[in-house]
Amino acid sequence: MTTQLYLLAVFVALLLGLVVGKAWERYKLRDGRWVDRRRLREMPHYMLGLNFLVDNQVDQAIEELTAAASTDTDALEIQMILGNLYREKGQVGRAITVHQALLQRPDLTKLEQAYVLLCLGLDFRHGGFVDRALEAFQEVLRLDPRNRYALVNLQKLHEDQHQWGEALHVREQVAKIDAGRRPAEQQILGFLRSEIGGAQQRAGDAAGAARTFAEAIDADPRTVPAYLNLGDVRERQGNLAAAVDAWERLVEVVPDRAYLAFERLERAYRALGTPHRFIDLCRRHIERNPQGWRGRLALARHLAAAGQHRAAFDLMLEALSNNPHGLVIHQEIWQTLSALGFEPGLVHRYVALTRDAVFYLDPHVCRRCRYRSTELLWQCPQCHEWNTFVEERIAPARDTPAADVMANES
Ligand SMILES: [Zn+2]
């Protein structure tokens, strides 16, 4: 687990502690059993424990909070945080024991019960006890139907098991709670629908899959895999023109991922007897994305295949000046130079252009958790977020040694 995720978990634990603390305080007041919360805050073990927590010194935090808990055995939130810390340390069994013991308390309010169950669900999920985690989160939702955190965890559990329909159903409830406050919401709904379509496609339900892919695009027009798959389904159904429609729409609506449809479109246009449409499409794409390189490379390859090496070479140099570290461009250039007999003037232009080249580290990195992947992924295997991958570049060594992430462009 990365430090960032770890800090997040600690933060959530703290937050939960505060929320439950408040509820608990109200409960004590209502029950007529007055407990002075200030006494807790004045306890050195408690404050020290929280400080160690913020400082990411888990072992010391556990030590101090354990001492605080033995002084004030009633303090639910301290036990809850302790349990969460055991979980984050990988001591899942211990975390489960602590949280289950809390559930045995006879005087828990509904809200307190929900929060302890939430912690327990996280323990189970962490320990790989999927069914018990599902049960715990469902129980949280029975007690507190609008608990967003439980819903999101439930969604992720379903996603882990590729239960896309269930995941979508849960996510729609999250969307209702968020009600347009988070723009990423539609994107997640789109990607989940796209996965459902993929499952239908694999099961042989082409018509159902096509419908679902169209729904995914309606949910969020930036759901790139839905366009690709929709076209593939239509192509397999024998409707190449409709397939081309889907792929062209991708180029139009999501230009930074347009390149994913280039090969399919080139092949389809050829099959339809209209290869010039590929040249037109690339030219339009290049015009609309003057800083891009993939449209230029695609067109250059197309022209080179037709023997137009000089025009291809010019396009490749343009692509290279937009993306000097694209190995694939260098390879194409060498092939073209070879086809043109290594004409000295052309070689000179290439060498002059590459003098300032920088290199790719890893092609794709998750913006959220910085997970690295050699291929473009739609869902991050580490933080499970959707559509977070960008291409990573480093600046030339003479400028700065620090890696920085730049938005991908085509
Ligand atoms: Zn990630």
Boltz pocket constraint, residues with backbone or C-beta under 6 A from the ligand:
constraints:
  - pocket:
      binder: B
      contacts: [[A, 366], [A, 367], [A, 368], [A, 369], [A, 370], [A, 371], [A, 380], [A, 381], [A, 382], [A, 383], [A, 384], [A, 385], [A, 388]]
      max_distance: 6.0
